[in-house]
Structure formats: structure tokens, C-alpha cells
Amino acid sequence: MALVKRSRGGVQPVALTRSDVIEEGLRIVQREGLDALTITTVARDLGVSSPAVYYYVSGKDDLIDRVCELAAGQISLPPDEGAEWDDRIVAIILEMNDTFARYPGVAARVLPFQRPSRAVDRVADEVRHCIEHGGFTGRDADDLHAALHFLVGGWLLGKRPTVSEGAMTPALLERSVRWLLAGASA
């Protein structure tokens, strides 16, 4: 922990912030997975007591929700500069795959509709925008959005089909999404 000079001499630790707590939680998840995230591990890694962490989060669920939201917020959206609608959707989904791969366990926490997530809503809204830009409206847009959600959710959360060793790659995910989009466009 960083130290600052005191006005009366000596040094003291820089005050802990909520961002410090959440960012340390994210580092723990990246290193060890979501199951390893506890108030105690965050406190230990920050060199503070557990009550110091509780000052910034109300408990383990609050900590996990905030860390997951921070992780999901790292999903970058490709620029809209002349890219085809389907290429943008593929890019978004591959970025989701990469981001969630860096933070084991986070996808299972944020993708289901059980908890609100601004970060996931931002991504879903962008995918919906791309679908509409592709000419889909009404029920067709709803159906395609749902199919993409199920495909990506199944990829990130579900049991994978039996395939040859090493075949479960981002390239397979990309081919699957493109196949779905081409079928919807036909």
C-alpha cells in the first residue's frame, strides 16, 4: 500500500477506496477465478483488515457483483465506422469470449438475467442495434437476438458438445455465429 507524508511528520497509508477494493477483487478473479474471491482474500491482498473492506462493500455478494460488473465493463465494442452489421456482431461476441476467458466464473454471474448489469446491457443493446442495422425488425429481430444470446450463453456457460481435441476455439465460435447470422439473413 502506498504511503503519504503526514503534516505532523511521519507517514501513513493512503486511504483505501472502493475502487481499490474492487480492482483488487478483479485481480484475484483473474488470477484464481471467481470462486476464490472473498472479503478475506481482498483484505489480505490489500494488507488491511476485513472490516476495512466491509466499509466499501456490504458483503461477499456485493463484492462479487461489483467485480463482475467491472470485468464485464471491459468488453470493448468495435467502432461503427463502415463495418457490416454481421461483422460487428462477430467482433462483439469474440470480445466477450476473450474478456470472460480472462475472468473465470464471471460470465456465469453476469449473463443470466437474474441480476441487473449495465455492462451486459450495454453489449446487448449494441448487438440489438447491429441486428436492426442488418434490416431485422419486430419479431425477427427479437428471435435473432434470442438465438445469439442462447448460442453465446451456451458457449460460455453450458456443457460443450463432444468435439475433437482442441476444436473448441474462438474460430469455432466465430463460424457458429456467422452460420447463425447467414441463416437468419436467408
C-alpha angles and dihedrals in degrees: 000000000000120000130218130198116257119228090235094048134274126058137275134191116272109255116268116244134200088249090056090053095046095044091050088050089053091052089052091051092048091050102037109009133254094289089066093056112109136145088250095054092049091048092047093049092047092046094238136110123269092248088059089059092045088059088069102034129036095224146313095303091052090049092049093047092051093046092048091049090051091050093047089047088065091070102111121210119222117244116265093228104136097312117145115253094243094048089053092052091050091049092050093049093047089049089051089051092050094046096048091045088061091054110045114211097015096101091058089054101046107031100064114082092238095098128038115244124182091194094054091042089054090055093044091049090052092049089050090050090052091049091052090045086056089061100260117137139174117348094359090057090046092049094048092047090051092047091052090048091052093045094049093040090051091048095049101033113016137079110281119233118250106269135157118288112283095010095113094088135135086258090063090048090051093049090049093051092046090049090052093047093047090050091050091049093051 
